[in-house]
Amino acid sequence: MKNLRSFLSTLFLMSISLTVFSQISYERIPLEKMEAAFEQYKEPAITHRRFKHADLQPLIQKHSGAFQVEQLGESIEGKSISSMKWGEGKTKVMLWSQMHGNESTATMALFDLFNFLEGKNDGFDELRALFNAELNLKFIPMINPDGADAFKRRNSLDIDLNRDAISQISPEAVILKSARDDFEPEFGFNLHDQQIYYNVVNTPKQATISLLAPAYNYETEINEVRERAMKTISGMNELLQQIIPGGVGKYDDAFEPRAFGDNIQKWGTSTILIESGGYPDDPEKQVIRKINFVIILNALHQIATRGYEQYTTEQYFSIPDNGLQLVDLKINEMLVEVNGKKYPIDLVIRRRESEANGSYFVSGSIDDLGDMQVYFGFEEIDATGLEYVEGKVYPTAFGSINDLSEEKALELLRQGFMAVKVDNGSARELHGLPIQVLKSTEKLSGGWTTSLAPNFFLGKEGKLNYAVINGYLIDLENPKPQLFKNRIL
């Protein structure tokens, strides 16, 4: 009996040694190397975020030699939804993007990643061999092609696919659920974009990336599945703090029983939500595309080596929460007159995008006014002593917007004219002039309350200092270069 115990003890120690010996060490890839890889493998056919389903099809086929491409089904409008598989490993990872049609940042990064996985002789062959041996990757780069083509959130039934995980009314939801069930991934990446107005709570820092290990029940409990996701996110955040220090938020983890992320976590796949927000001077999200590439590559490396095991859930919970406190323009202490008395108010404005003619225009709106100290503006102005002044419409019509220049528009603004009329042109026709252009109406809508469009001047004692046009702030003495995305009204 003594000899048997000794033999079993020796066998146990040998098994531990073999396990330790067989583990693959995790050492984070240097950020500079991953950034260089992005520059080398960035997909040149995608240059902006409003690409179409048809634009991706030749890119998918380009990879059909190295990837196993499969058509999973079709959208409501009959557009193909395809998956791309790569790798021979045991650990299955599924990544899906553009469930919301106008959330395309990660889709761009996935095609950069596809190019990377096919690369060779560049210093990354060992990493690719590791991925191929340890991981079995399944990508679905565009779940909602109908929404993508219209660049809108919802599908052609006007259903939010991320609220259709249980009822599966939409064919796109059926496809995603079936893909998960058939593949049974250990890890899943739910890739989205969030509003540019999300900030790291109670700070002016934009939440360029927000992360979440979604809850699988109302109690937001942590099981082994969710814990793996939390630890992986902790490793991702460690890297992100090098790239965008202080610019990472944690998305709200309130359980949503209809959502795919929450349910895929519930169904046993460690699910990681990546939300791409905003970054200064990056309207087409090309900087954030690069960040997505880097953090997805990092996460796959963590999973391939089980490097996430060195991180903790405490590190995950130390990531600050998202806030929604950012605005495009914040005006402090503007004087408005009501019943003969002047009141100093703060005012916050956001400019929201709408699709038109293959591009977009913005519509400014006054989101709130009064005491706005809890908000942070991308642009802020101290308007102490400056009064609200109503704008006028120039009385003589122009032939078309081609008869106007930016210099002429600024000249009219300085004279107190905030809008011009044109004889030719159509409503919703786009223009980049710093003035409102009227065709279907002769009256300019504008004011300082939440029910009116933000079109007005700021001035003092008869002098106009600033114009606010559709929510854009223009310094009339020293106008700075700006990209105006306006339309004919």
Protein Blocks (a to p, Z undefined) as FASTA:
>chain_A
ZZmmmmmmmmmmmmmmmmmmmpccdddddfklmmmmmmmmocfkbmbfkbcfklmmmmmm
mmmmmpccddfbdcfkopacddddedjbfbdcdddehkblklmklmmmmmmmmmmmmggh
eopmmmmmmmmmmpccdddfblblmlmmnopabdfkopafklmmmnomafklmmmmmmmm
mnopabdcddddddfkbccehiabdcfbacddddfbfnlpacfklmmmmmmmmmmmmmmm
mmmgoiaccddfbdcfkbmklmmmmnopacdddddfddehilnommmmmmmmmmmmmmmm
mmmnommmmpcfklmmmpccdddfbcfbdcehiacdeehiacddddddddddddeehiac
dddddfbgcjfklpccfbdcdfehiacddddddfbdcfblmlpcfklmmmmmmnopabdc
dfbdcehiacfbfbdcdfkbcbdcddjbfkbccdddddeehiafbdceehiacdfklccd
dddddddZZ
